[in-house]
Amino acid sequence: MKKQSVILRFSKTLLDRVDTYKEQKGFGTRTQVIFHLLQVALEQSNNRDGK
């Protein structure tokens, strides 16, 4: 699998929400939470599109 680095900037409000989610779900890092949320959103999008 090919990998690339991405540098993202988030608003403090969004990061606060990520941190809250991280604590509630027991994730170790913000990065883990962001990957998880992206995967869930993409899966939901595919399901809506019938893929």
trRosetta pair geometry for C-beta under 8 A, 3 or more apart (Angstrom, degrees):
i j d omega theta_ij theta_ji phi_ij phi_ji
10 14 4.7 -113 178 83 108 123
10 15 5.0 127 104 -54 124 92
10 18 7.5 18 146 -8 164 140
11 14 4.7 92 59 6 84 101
11 15 7.1 -155 93 -3 44 87
12 15 5.6 -57 -146 41 34 111
12 16 6.3 41 152 -26 66 103
13 16 5.7 -51 -151 30 29 114
13 17 6.8 28 150 -16 61 103
14 17 5.6 -54 -154 35 36 112
14 18 6.4 38 148 -20 67 103
15 18 5.3 -48 -145 36 38 115
15 19 6.2 41 153 -21 66 103
15 30 7.1 -9 -147 -135 87 141
16 19 5.7 -52 -148 36 31 113
16 20 6.5 34 151 -20 63 104
17 20 5.6 -50 -148 34 33 113
17 21 6.4 34 152 -17 64 105
18 21 5.7 -56 -150 38 31 112
18 22 6.2 39 149 -27 65 106
18 30 5.5 57 137 -142 129 94
18 33 5.2 134 -169 109 91 141
18 34 6.6 1 -138 -66 135 82
18 37 7.8 -97 -117 -11 91 151
19 22 5.3 -49 -146 31 32 118
19 23 6.6 29 156 -16 64 103
19 30 6.9 -32 -78 -93 69 101
20 23 6.0 -57 -152 36 30 107
20 24 6.3 26 153 -17 65 110
21 24 5.7 -58 -144 39 30 110
21 25 5.9 2 167 3 68 116
21 27 7.6 18 120 16 79 127
21 33 5.6 122 98 -154 112 131
21 37 7.5 43 133 -67 162 124
22 25 6.6 -72 -139 50 18 92
22 27 4.5 -86 -142 62 73 107
22 28 8.0 -88 -168 56 107 12
22 29 7.5 -97 -140 113 134 13
22 30 6.3 -62 -70 -90 147 53
22 32 7.6 103 -123 72 100 98
22 33 4.7 -78 -81 -58 89 142
23 26 7.8 31 -175 -69 24 34
25 33 7.4 131 59 -110 129 97
25 36 8.0 -165 120 113 156 164
27 32 4.5 -175 -168 96 116 121
27 33 4.8 157 79 -63 167 86
27 36 7.0 -127 -93 0 139 146
28 32 5.8 74 51 6 77 151
29 32 4.8 106 61 1 81 99
29 33 7.2 -143 101 -1 50 85
30 33 5.5 -58 -154 37 38 113
30 34 6.2 36 152 -21 71 106
31 34 5.8 -53 -145 36 32 110
31 35 6.4 32 156 -17 65 105
32 35 5.9 -56 -149 38 29 110
32 36 6.2 30 153 -20 64 110
33 36 5.6 -57 -148 38 30 113
33 37 6.2 25 158 -16 66 108
34 37 5.9 -55 -143 39 28 108
34 38 6.3 31 156 -19 63 107
35 38 5.8 -58 -149 37 28 111
35 39 6.4 27 155 -18 64 108
36 39 5.9 -59 -151 36 28 110
36 40 6.4 26 155 -17 65 107
37 40 5.7 -51 -144 37 33 111
37 41 6.2 32 157 -18 65 107
38 41 5.8 -58 -146 39 29 110
38 42 6.2 27 157 -17 65 109
39 42 5.8 -57 -145 38 29 109
39 43 6.3 29 156 -19 64 107
40 43 5.8 -56 -149 37 29 111
40 44 6.4 28 155 -17 64 107
41 44 5.8 -55 -148 38 31 111
41 45 6.3 34 153 -22 64 106
42 45 5.5 -51 -146 35 32 114
42 46 6.4 34 154 -19 65 103
43 46 5.7 -53 -149 35 31 111
43 47 6.4 32 152 -19 64 106
44 47 5.6 -54 -148 36 33 113
44 48 6.5 33 153 -19 65 104
45 48 5.8 -54 -151 35 31 110
45 49 6.3 20 155 -11 65 112
46 49 5.8 -63 -144 45 31 106
46 51 4.4 -85 -163 70 85 107
47 50 7.8 43 -179 -69 29 25
47 51 7.7 -87 -63 52 23 68
